Amino acid sequence: QVQLVESGGGLVQPGGSLRLSCVASGFTFSSSAMNWYRQAPGKQRELVAAITSTGDNKIYADSVKSRLTISRDNAKSTLYLQMNFLKIEDTGMYYCDATRRGRGKGTQITVYS
């Protein structure tokens, strides 16, 4: 059974940083491309960042480029999202997603001034 458990969300002021983690189990993590999605209140879910199974290639939404970094540790079956210079518009629920396998329950990030 695929399980993806996110952690690391919280309250932060603009300009602050957070690091999200996602521990995966129930599938071969090292063979799966992984993604971070977010959904803000009243908005559609959007892809924030994606990474290939080896970590060699990454893509980012234009709105987060240069501020967010996706990475993975295949030995630990863990996906990360380092978030710097956070903005109020980064507020939302962040979901870890294993391509074609499933998604976690999410972790909330609230950026407030």
N, C-alpha and C positions, 0 to 999 in steps of 0.2 A: 504494500500500500504506500503510495507516494505521500510523503509528509514534508512540508516546507514550513519552518517556524521562524518568523521574523522577530527581531528585537532591535532595540537601540533608538526607538522613537522617543519623542518627548516635547517639552516646551523649550523654545529658544528665542532669543531676540534677534532681530535682523543683524546680519554680519557674523552670526555665530556659526558653529560647526556641529555636526552630528555624524556618527558612523553607524550605519545600519548593518546588521548581520542576518544571514538566513542559513539555518542549518537544514540540510536536506537528508532524507533517508527514503528507502523503499525503491530506489532505482540506482542505476549506475551514473552517479553525478558527473564523473569525468568524461562521460560520453554525451552529455547534454548541454546544448546552448542554454543560457540563462538570461533572464530579463528582470528589470525592475519597472513596475508600472506605478502610477499614482492616480488617485481620483480625488479631486477637490469637490467640496460641497456644491451640488447643482451642476457639475460638469461631467463630461464623459471621461472615462478612463483613458489615460494616455501612456504611451511608452516613454520612459525616461532614459533608460540605458539598456544596452544588450551586450553580451559577451559570448564569444564562441567557446566551444568545449575546452579548447586548449588555452584560452585566454589571449590568443594572438591578435584577435581582432575585436574591436569595440565600436559601438556607435552610441551617439547621444542625441537627445532632442536639442534643437537649437537653443531653447530657453535655459538649458542647464550646462551647455558646453563651457568648459574652462572652470566651472565651479564644482562639478560632481565627477567622481572617478569610480568606475565599476571595476571590481577585481574579484578573483576567486582563489581559493586554496583547495585544490582537488584532493589533497591528502586528508583534509579535514572535512570534505564535503560541505564547504561553506562558501557562500557568496557574500560579497560586501558592497556597500555603497558609501563612499566617503563624500560628505556634503559640506562644502565650505561656502562662506559668504552667503548664507541663507537669506532669502527674501520672503516677504509676507506671502507672495504668490506661490511659494513652495509649500504652503500649508496643504495638507491632505493626508489621505491614507495611502501608505506605500506598500505595495505587494511584491513579493518575490514570486517569480514564475519560471517554471521549467518548460521549455518549448514542447508543446504537444503532450505534456504530462500532467500539468496541474499548477495550482497557485496556492499560496499560503493565505492566512486569514488577515494578514496585514498588520502594520504598525503605524500609529498616528504620529504625524509631525505637525506641530502648531508653531508658527513663527509669528510673534506678536511684538508690538512696540509699546 
